Amino acid sequence: MNSVRVIRNDDHFISELDAARGQLLVVEFVTRWSGPCIAVAEAFEGLARRYDRALFLVVDVELCPDAALSHDVQSLPTFIIFKGQIPVDTVRCADMINLELLIADHYDNNEEEPQAR
């Protein structure tokens, strides 16, 4: 069973990103006080269990401001899907249906070379 990893700081984010070479990585950028972030937390955990070959991270933008800035996080939650350390898709706001469709697409095609979108 896959679980969501909570990122502690910017250095931790970089190390997880580096360690995820070749693996599908789904990152949720959040804050602890955001209603939409709180509302989708359980659904995000469910996706992590369903897509157990992917790695799921939660990044609090207040603890990881450099990560949020470098990935152009402008609204919360923001979800970024990485393949081979390359961001290939972004979902802004709590659009869990679109997020799951994108995860499923990349999950099924995880052997292909990543193409940034």
Stockholm file with secondary structure:
# STOCKHOLM 1.0

chainA/1-117         MNSVRVIRNDDHFISELDAARGQLLVVEFVTRWSGPCIAVAEAFEGLARRYDRALFLVVDVELCPDAALSHDVQSLPTFIIFKGQIPVDTVRCADMINLELLIADHYDNNEEEPQAR
#=GR chainA/1-117 SS CCCEEEECSHHHHHHHHHHTTTSEEEEEEECTTCHHHHHHHHHHHHHHHHSTTSEEEEEETTTCHHHHHHTTCCSSSEEEEEETTEEEEEEESSCHHHHHHHHHHHHHTTTSCCCCC
#=GC SS_cons         CCCEEEECSHHHHHHHHHHTTTSEEEEEEECTTCHHHHHHHHHHHHHHHHSTTSEEEEEETTTCHHHHHHTTCCSSSEEEEEETTEEEEEEESSCHHHHHHHHHHHHHTTTSCCCCC
//
